Amino acid sequence: MKKEYDLSKLTKRAGKIKVGKDASKIPISLRVDGSVLASLKEEAKRIGIPYQTFIGSVLYRYSTGELVDKKALEIFKALKAS
């Protein structure tokens, strides 16, 4: 690795920077029970990914309907059968 780099040849891209709201990460503050966070961290470690990435994927899958609460599904089925 060089001690110094010549950045004088760098040029700016033409036009406005295009960033979609879906592409950007938005920092939030969230309070979670310690035991829940510990469980999420353990699972992320078991899978081999950072825990914040894991939490983001769980939230994404839940929001898209891919991840469903089993108890809520049972209640829905019971109500539908009645």
C-alpha positions as CSV (number, residue, x, y, z in Angstrom):
1,M,0.0,0.0,0.0
2,K,1.3,3.4,-1.0
3,K,1.8,6.1,1.6
4,E,0.2,8.7,-0.7
5,Y,-2.1,8.5,-3.7
6,D,-2.4,11.0,-6.5
7,L,-6.1,12.0,-6.6
8,S,-5.6,14.9,-8.9
9,K,-6.7,12.8,-11.9
10,L,-10.1,11.9,-10.4
11,T,-13.1,13.4,-12.1
12,K,-16.6,13.8,-10.9
13,R,-19.4,11.9,-12.6
14,A,-21.7,13.9,-14.8
15,G,-25.2,14.5,-13.6
16,K,-27.0,14.1,-10.3
17,I,-26.2,11.1,-8.1
18,K,-29.1,8.6,-8.4
19,V,-29.9,6.7,-5.3
20,G,-33.2,5.0,-4.8
21,K,-34.8,5.0,-1.3
22,D,-34.8,1.2,-1.5
23,A,-31.1,1.0,-2.1
24,S,-30.1,3.1,0.9
25,K,-29.8,2.0,4.5
26,I,-31.5,4.2,7.0
27,P,-30.2,4.3,10.6
28,I,-32.8,3.7,13.3
29,S,-32.8,3.3,17.0
30,L,-34.7,0.3,18.3
31,R,-35.1,-1.0,21.9
32,V,-35.1,-4.8,22.1
33,D,-35.1,-7.1,25.1
34,G,-31.6,-8.4,25.9
35,S,-32.6,-12.0,25.6
36,V,-34.1,-11.4,22.2
37,L,-31.0,-9.6,21.0
38,A,-28.8,-12.4,22.4
39,S,-30.8,-15.0,20.5
40,L,-30.6,-13.1,17.3
41,K,-26.9,-12.6,17.7
42,E,-26.4,-16.4,18.4
43,E,-28.4,-17.3,15.3
44,A,-26.5,-14.8,13.1
45,K,-23.2,-16.2,14.4
46,R,-24.4,-19.8,13.7
47,I,-25.3,-18.8,10.2
48,G,-22.1,-16.8,9.8
49,I,-23.4,-13.4,9.0
50,P,-23.3,-10.1,11.0
51,Y,-26.3,-9.8,13.4
52,Q,-27.5,-6.5,12.0
53,T,-27.7,-8.0,8.5
54,F,-29.6,-11.0,10.0
55,I,-32.1,-8.7,11.8
56,G,-32.6,-6.7,8.5
57,S,-33.2,-9.9,6.6
58,V,-35.8,-11.1,9.2
59,L,-37.6,-7.8,9.1
60,Y,-37.5,-7.8,5.3
61,R,-38.9,-11.4,5.1
62,Y,-41.6,-10.6,7.6
63,S,-42.6,-7.4,5.8
64,T,-42.9,-9.2,2.4
65,G,-45.0,-12.0,3.9
66,E,-42.3,-14.6,3.4
67,L,-41.9,-15.0,7.2
68,V,-45.2,-15.7,9.0
69,D,-46.0,-16.0,12.7
70,K,-47.2,-19.6,13.2
71,K,-49.6,-18.7,16.0
72,A,-51.2,-16.0,14.0
73,L,-51.5,-18.4,11.0
74,E,-53.2,-21.0,13.2
75,I,-55.7,-18.4,14.5
76,F,-56.4,-17.2,11.0
77,K,-57.0,-20.8,9.8
78,A,-59.3,-21.5,12.8
79,L,-61.3,-18.3,12.1
80,K,-61.6,-19.1,8.4
81,A,-62.8,-22.6,9.1
82,S,-65.6,-21.3,11.4
